[in-house]
């Protein structure tokens, strides 16, 4: 499941704030996902949303090309 996004300036956004950023013309570069399967199932990465400062907890980053 997507739990956040990263724009082309490497700023992190929660799902709630991303729609406003997309409408403002920011380009999506990466999607943050919380459903990685593997031996490190208990390993989480945490970043703060650049807009609302909410903590985004994710396991995997998918690059968009």
Biopython code that builds the backbone (N, CA, C, O; Angstrom):
import numpy as np
from Bio.PDB.StructureBuilder import StructureBuilder

atoms = [
    (1, "UNK", "N", (0.840, -1.175, 0.000)),
    (1, "UNK", "CA", (0.000, 0.000, 0.000)),
    (1, "UNK", "C", (0.890, 1.244, 0.000)),
    (1, "UNK", "O", (1.894, 1.292, 0.711)),
    (2, "UNK", "N", (0.527, 2.236, -0.786)),
    (2, "UNK", "CA", (1.266, 3.493, -0.807)),
    (2, "UNK", "C", (0.993, 4.273, 0.473)),
    (2, "UNK", "O", (-0.159, 4.484, 0.850)),
    (3, "UNK", "N", (2.067, 4.699, 1.139)),
    (3, "UNK", "CA", (1.908, 5.473, 2.376)),
    (3, "UNK", "C", (2.493, 6.869, 2.254)),
    (3, "UNK", "O", (2.361, 7.676, 3.174)),
    (4, "UNK", "N", (3.145, 7.171, 1.123)),
    (4, "UNK", "CA", (3.722, 8.485, 0.917)),
    (4, "UNK", "C", (4.366, 8.592, -0.447)),
    (4, "UNK", "O", (4.399, 7.636, -1.222)),
    (5, "UNK", "N", (4.879, 9.784, -0.719)),
    (5, "UNK", "CA", (5.452, 10.074, -2.026)),
    (5, "UNK", "C", (6.689, 10.946, -1.874)),
    (5, "UNK", "O", (6.854, 11.635, -0.867)),
    (6, "UNK", "N", (7.559, 10.911, -2.886)),
    (6, "UNK", "CA", (8.747, 11.752, -2.928)),
    (6, "UNK", "C", (8.710, 12.497, -4.261)),
    (6, "UNK", "O", (8.527, 11.889, -5.315)),
    (7, "UNK", "N", (8.885, 13.820, -4.205)),
    (7, "UNK", "CA", (8.841, 14.584, -5.456)),
    (7, "UNK", "C", (10.213, 14.606, -6.122)),
    (7, "UNK", "O", (11.167, 14.013, -5.618)),
    (8, "UNK", "N", (10.302, 15.293, -7.253)),
    (8, "UNK", "CA", (11.557, 15.333, -8.009)),
    (8, "UNK", "C", (12.644, 16.153, -7.323)),
    (8, "UNK", "O", (13.777, 16.194, -7.803)),
    (9, "UNK", "N", (12.320, 16.806, -6.208)),
    (9, "UNK", "CA", (13.315, 17.536, -5.408)),
    (9, "UNK", "C", (13.689, 16.748, -4.150)),
    (9, "UNK", "O", (14.315, 17.291, -3.240)),
    (10, "UNK", "N", (13.310, 15.479, -4.101)),
    (10, "UNK", "CA", (13.578, 14.580, -2.974)),
    (10, "UNK", "C", (12.948, 15.034, -1.665)),
    (10, "UNK", "O", (13.513, 14.827, -0.591)),
    (11, "UNK", "N", (11.768, 15.658, -1.757)),
    (11, "UNK", "CA", (11.010, 16.018, -0.558)),
    (11, "UNK", "C", (9.927, 14.961, -0.335)),
    (11, "UNK", "O", (9.261, 14.545, -1.283)),
    (12, "UNK", "N", (9.753, 14.532, 0.899)),
    (12, "UNK", "CA", (8.799, 13.494, 1.264)),
    (12, "UNK", "C", (7.446, 14.118, 1.591)),
    (12, "UNK", "O", (7.376, 15.191, 2.190)),
    (13, "UNK", "N", (6.366, 13.433, 1.191)),
    (13, "UNK", "CA", (5.014, 13.903, 1.462)),
    (13, "UNK", "C", (4.140, 12.731, 1.874)),
    (13, "UNK", "O", (4.246, 11.640, 1.315)),
    (14, "UNK", "N", (3.271, 12.964, 2.861)),
    (14, "UNK", "CA", (2.292, 11.950, 3.234)),
    (14, "UNK", "C", (1.220, 11.902, 2.141)),
    (14, "UNK", "O", (1.165, 12.773, 1.273)),
    (15, "UNK", "N", (0.388, 10.895, 2.196)),
    (15, "UNK", "CA", (-0.647, 10.756, 1.167)),
    (15, "UNK", "C", (-1.641, 11.915, 1.211)),
    (15, "UNK", "O", (-2.175, 12.304, 0.172)),
    (16, "UNK", "N", (-1.895, 12.465, 2.378)),
    (16, "UNK", "CA", (-2.840, 13.577, 2.501)),
    (16, "UNK", "C", (-2.326, 14.850, 1.838)),
    (16, "UNK", "O", (-3.100, 15.578, 1.218)),
    (17, "UNK", "N", (-1.050, 15.121, 1.961)),
    (17, "UNK", "CA", (-0.473, 16.362, 1.429)),
    (17, "UNK", "C", (-0.064, 16.263, -0.037)),
    (17, "UNK", "O", (0.078, 17.291, -0.699)),
    (18, "UNK", "N", (0.128, 15.056, -0.558)),
    (18, "UNK", "CA", (0.646, 14.929, -1.912)),
    (18, "UNK", "C", (-0.294, 15.503, -2.970)),
    (18, "UNK", "O", (0.185, 16.094, -3.938)),
    (19, "UNK", "N", (-1.587, 15.357, -2.828)),
    (19, "UNK", "CA", (-2.497, 15.839, -3.875)),
    (19, "UNK", "C", (-2.361, 17.347, -4.085)),
    (19, "UNK", "O", (-2.414, 17.819, -5.221)),
    (20, "UNK", "N", (-2.189, 18.099, -3.009)),
    (20, "UNK", "CA", (-1.998, 19.553, -3.144)),
    (20, "UNK", "C", (-0.674, 19.857, -3.836)),
    (20, "UNK", "O", (-0.595, 20.785, -4.640)),
    (21, "UNK", "N", (0.355, 19.093, -3.535)),
    (21, "UNK", "CA", (1.661, 19.300, -4.170)),
    (21, "UNK", "C", (1.596, 18.963, -5.657)),
    (21, "UNK", "O", (2.174, 19.671, -6.481)),
    (22, "UNK", "N", (0.903, 17.895, -5.999)),
    (22, "UNK", "CA", (0.751, 17.514, -7.409)),
    (22, "UNK", "C", (-0.016, 18.588, -8.169)),
    (22, "UNK", "O", (0.335, 18.918, -9.302)),
    (23, "UNK", "N", (-1.062, 19.135, -7.552)),
    (23, "UNK", "CA", (-1.828, 20.203, -8.183)),
    (23, "UNK", "C", (-1.007, 21.467, -8.360)),
    (23, "UNK", "O", (-1.289, 22.271, -9.249)),
    (24, "UNK", "N", (0.013, 21.654, -7.519)),
    (24, "UNK", "CA", (0.888, 22.827, -7.612)),
    (24, "UNK", "C", (1.977, 22.639, -8.668)),
    (24, "UNK", "O", (2.763, 23.553, -8.918)),
    (25, "UNK", "N", (2.028, 21.454, -9.289)),
    (25, "UNK", "CA", (2.977, 21.227, -10.370)),
    (25, "UNK", "C", (4.213, 20.436, -10.011)),
    (25, "UNK", "O", (5.099, 20.275, -10.850)),
    (26, "UNK", "N", (4.303, 19.937, -8.791)),
    (26, "UNK", "CA", (5.460, 19.123, -8.407)),
    (26, "UNK", "C", (5.353, 17.755, -9.078)),
    (26, "UNK", "O", (4.260, 17.204, -9.206)),
    (27, "UNK", "N", (6.476, 17.221, -9.497)),
    (27, "UNK", "CA", (6.487, 15.939, -10.197)),
    (27, "UNK", "C", (6.829, 14.815, -9.236)),
    (27, "UNK", "O", (7.717, 14.948, -8.395)),
    (28, "UNK", "N", (6.114, 13.710, -9.371)),
    (28, "UNK", "CA", (6.321, 12.527, -8.554)),
    (28, "UNK", "C", (7.543, 11.761, -9.048)),
    (28, "UNK", "O", (7.680, 11.513, -10.246)),
    (29, "UNK", "N", (8.441, 11.383, -8.120)),
    (29, "UNK", "CA", (9.645, 10.640, -8.487)),
    (29, "UNK", "C", (9.683, 9.253, -7.853)),
    (29, "UNK", "O", (10.210, 8.310, -8.442)),
    (30, "UNK", "N", (9.116, 9.132, -6.637)),
    (30, "UNK", "CA", (9.178, 7.865, -5.907)),
    (30, "UNK", "C", (7.883, 7.651, -5.126)),
    (30, "UNK", "O", (7.208, 8.602, -4.731)),
    (31, "UNK", "N", (7.558, 6.386, -4.916)),
    (31, "UNK", "CA", (6.401, 6.014, -4.111)),
    (31, "UNK", "C", (6.912, 5.235, -2.898)),
    (31, "UNK", "O", (7.761, 4.354, -3.033)),
    (32, "UNK", "N", (6.396, 5.562, -1.722)),
    (32, "UNK", "CA", (6.780, 4.885, -0.484)),
    (32, "UNK", "C", (5.746, 3.809, -0.187)),
    (32, "UNK", "O", (4.544, 4.071, -0.198)),
    (33, "UNK", "N", (6.222, 2.595, 0.079)),
    (33, "UNK", "CA", (5.342, 1.442, 0.228)),
    (33, "UNK", "C", (5.582, 0.782, 1.582)),
    (33, "UNK", "O", (6.709, 0.770, 2.076)),
    (34, "UNK", "N", (4.534, 0.235, 2.179)),
    (34, "UNK", "CA", (4.687, -0.421, 3.486)),
    (34, "UNK", "C", (4.490, -1.928, 3.416)),
    (34, "UNK", "O", (4.320, -2.565, 4.455)),
    (35, "UNK", "N", (4.506, -2.516, 2.227)),
    (35, "UNK", "CA", (4.231, -3.941, 2.113)),
    (35, "UNK", "C", (5.400, -4.746, 1.549)),
    (35, "UNK", "O", (5.181, -5.666, 0.761)),
    (36, "UNK", "N", (6.602, -4.431, 1.922)),
    (36, "UNK", "CA", (7.755, -5.209, 1.468)),
    (36, "UNK", "C", (7.733, -6.578, 2.128)),
    (36, "UNK", "O", (7.458, -6.691, 3.323)),
    (37, "UNK", "N", (8.020, -7.610, 1.361)),
    (37, "UNK", "CA", (8.092, -8.951, 1.910)),
    (37, "UNK", "C", (9.537, -9.399, 1.927)),
    (37, "UNK", "O", (10.271, -9.182, 0.962)),
    (38, "UNK", "N", (9.942, -10.013, 3.001)),
    (38, "UNK", "CA", (11.304, -10.499, 3.078)),
    (38, "UNK", "C", (11.743, -10.700, 4.509)),
    (38, "UNK", "O", (10.941, -10.560, 5.433)),
    (39, "UNK", "N", (13.023, -11.030, 4.704)),
    (39, "UNK", "CA", (13.522, -11.331, 6.049)),
    (39, "UNK", "C", (13.541, -10.138, 7.001)),
    (39, "UNK", "O", (13.528, -10.326, 8.218)),
    (40, "UNK", "N", (13.570, -8.917, 6.474)),
    (40, "UNK", "CA", (13.605, -7.712, 7.318)),
    (40, "UNK", "C", (12.206, -7.135, 7.505)),
    (40, "UNK", "O", (12.032, -5.918, 7.455)),
    (41, "UNK", "N", (11.213, -7.984, 7.719)),
    (41, "UNK", "CA", (9.827, -7.551, 7.804)),
    (41, "UNK", "C", (9.580, -6.576, 8.951)),
    (41, "UNK", "O", (8.600, -5.832, 8.913)),
    (42, "UNK", "N", (10.434, -6.556, 9.963)),
    (42, "UNK", "CA", (10.261, -5.640, 11.092)),
    (42, "UNK", "C", (11.063, -4.352, 10.937)),
    (42, "UNK", "O", (11.074, -3.528, 11.852)),
    (43, "UNK", "N", (11.732, -4.159, 9.803)),
    (43, "UNK", "CA", (12.558, -2.976, 9.575)),
    (43, "UNK", "C", (11.728, -1.893, 8.901)),
    (43, "UNK", "O", (11.149, -2.121, 7.839)),
    (44, "UNK", "N", (11.670, -0.719, 9.512)),
    (44, "UNK", "CA", (10.909, 0.408, 8.962)),
    (44, "UNK", "C", (11.829, 1.605, 8.785)),
    (44, "UNK", "O", (12.779, 1.785, 9.546)),
    (45, "UNK", "N", (11.543, 2.421, 7.781)),
    (45, "UNK", "CA", (12.226, 3.700, 7.561)),
    (45, "UNK", "C", (11.200, 4.782, 7.893)),
    (45, "UNK", "O", (10.024, 4.642, 7.558)),
    (46, "UNK", "N", (11.634, 5.851, 8.543)),
    (46, "UNK", "CA", (10.709, 6.914, 8.925)),
    (46, "UNK", "C", (11.260, 8.251, 8.452)),
    (46, "UNK", "O", (12.416, 8.587, 8.710)),
    (47, "UNK", "N", (10.417, 9.010, 7.755)),
    (47, "UNK", "CA", (10.735, 10.378, 7.338)),
    (47, "UNK", "C", (9.544, 11.262, 7.661)),
    (47, "UNK", "O", (8.432, 10.772, 7.859)),
    (48, "UNK", "N", (9.780, 12.562, 7.712)),
    (48, "UNK", "CA", (8.704, 13.511, 8.000)),
    (48, "UNK", "C", (8.185, 14.137, 6.717)),
    (48, "UNK", "O", (8.957, 14.428, 5.803)),
    (49, "UNK", "N", (6.870, 14.344, 6.652)),
    (49, "UNK", "CA", (6.248, 15.031, 5.522)),
    (49, "UNK", "C", (6.781, 16.455, 5.467)),
    (49, "UNK", "O", (6.842, 17.136, 6.491)),
    (50, "UNK", "N", (7.167, 16.910, 4.276)),
    (50, "UNK", "CA", (7.724, 18.254, 4.113)),
    (50, "UNK", "C", (6.690, 19.344, 4.363)),
    (50, "UNK", "O", (7.053, 20.488, 4.639)),
    (51, "UNK", "N", (5.414, 19.006, 4.270)),
    (51, "UNK", "CA", (4.370, 20.017, 4.437)),
    (51, "UNK", "C", (3.782, 20.031, 5.849)),
    (51, "UNK", "O", (3.764, 21.077, 6.499)),
    (52, "UNK", "N", (3.297, 18.873, 6.331)),
    (52, "UNK", "CA", (2.614, 18.850, 7.631)),
    (52, "UNK", "C", (3.469, 18.264, 8.753)),
    (52, "UNK", "O", (3.047, 18.272, 9.910)),
    (53, "UNK", "N", (4.652, 17.761, 8.438)),
    (53, "UNK", "CA", (5.610, 17.188, 9.386)),
    (53, "UNK", "C", (5.147, 15.861, 9.989)),
    (53, "UNK", "O", (5.774, 15.360, 10.922)),
    (54, "UNK", "N", (4.057, 15.284, 9.470)),
    (54, "UNK", "CA", (3.617, 13.970, 9.938)),
    (54, "UNK", "C", (4.683, 12.928, 9.612)),
    (54, "UNK", "O", (5.324, 12.999, 8.564)),
    (55, "UNK", "N", (4.869, 11.975, 10.495)),
    (55, "UNK", "CA", (5.860, 10.922, 10.280)),
    (55, "UNK", "C", (5.328, 9.913, 9.275)),
    (55, "UNK", "O", (4.202, 9.430, 9.405)),
    (56, "UNK", "N", (6.141, 9.596, 8.272)),
    (56, "UNK", "CA", (5.790, 8.612, 7.251)),
    (56, "UNK", "C", (6.645, 7.382, 7.508)),
    (56, "UNK", "O", (7.873, 7.449, 7.443)),
    (57, "UNK", "N", (6.005, 6.268, 7.796)),
    (57, "UNK", "CA", (6.693, 5.025, 8.133)),
    (57, "UNK", "C", (6.537, 4.071, 6.944)),
    (57, "UNK", "O", (5.418, 3.707, 6.583)),
    (58, "UNK", "N", (7.658, 3.665, 6.337)),
    (58, "UNK", "CA", (7.591, 2.831, 5.144)),
    (58, "UNK", "C", (8.709, 1.805, 5.141)),
    (58, "UNK", "O", (9.661, 1.901, 5.915)),
    (59, "UNK", "N", (8.581, 0.809, 4.248)),
    (59, "UNK", "CA", (9.572, -0.259, 4.155)),
    (59, "UNK", "C", (10.323, -0.247, 2.837)),
    (59, "UNK", "O", (11.450, -0.739, 2.769)),
    (60, "UNK", "N", (9.728, 0.302, 1.792)),
    (60, "UNK", "CA", (10.313, 0.197, 0.463)),
    (60, "UNK", "C", (10.068, 1.487, -0.322)),
    (60, "UNK", "O", (9.064, 2.168, -0.117)),
    (61, "UNK", "N", (11.001, 1.813, -1.224)),
    (61, "UNK", "CA", (10.873, 2.966, -2.095)),
    (61, "UNK", "C", (10.877, 2.463, -3.539)),
    (61, "UNK", "O", (11.805, 1.775, -3.964)),
    (62, "UNK", "N", (9.834, 2.814, -4.285)),
    (62, "UNK", "CA", (9.773, 2.434, -5.692)),
    (62, "UNK", "C", (10.063, 3.660, -6.550)),
    (62, "UNK", "O", (9.361, 4.667, -6.458)),
    (63, "UNK", "N", (11.086, 3.576, -7.375)),
    (63, "UNK", "CA", (11.444, 4.665, -8.279)),
    (63, "UNK", "C", (10.503, 4.644, -9.485)),
    (63, "UNK", "O", (10.167, 3.579, -10.004)),
    (64, "UNK", "N", (10.090, 5.818, -9.918)),
    (64, "UNK", "CA", (9.285, 5.921, -11.118)),
    (64, "UNK", "C", (10.163, 6.470, -12.235)),
    (64, "UNK", "O", (10.879, 7.452, -12.038)),
    (65, "UNK", "N", (10.113, 5.854, -13.384)),
    (65, "UNK", "CA", (10.951, 6.316, -14.493)),
    (65, "UNK", "C", (10.122, 6.677, -15.687)),
    (65, "UNK", "O", (10.664, 7.086, -16.714)),
]
sb = StructureBuilder()
sb.init_structure("model")
sb.init_model(0)
sb.init_chain("A")
sb.init_seg("    ")
for serial, (resi, resn, name, xyz) in enumerate(atoms, 1):
    if name == "N":
        sb.init_residue(resn, " ", resi, " ")
    sb.init_atom(name, np.array(xyz, "f"), 0.0, 1.0, " ", f" {name:<3s}", serial, name[0])
structure = sb.get_structure()
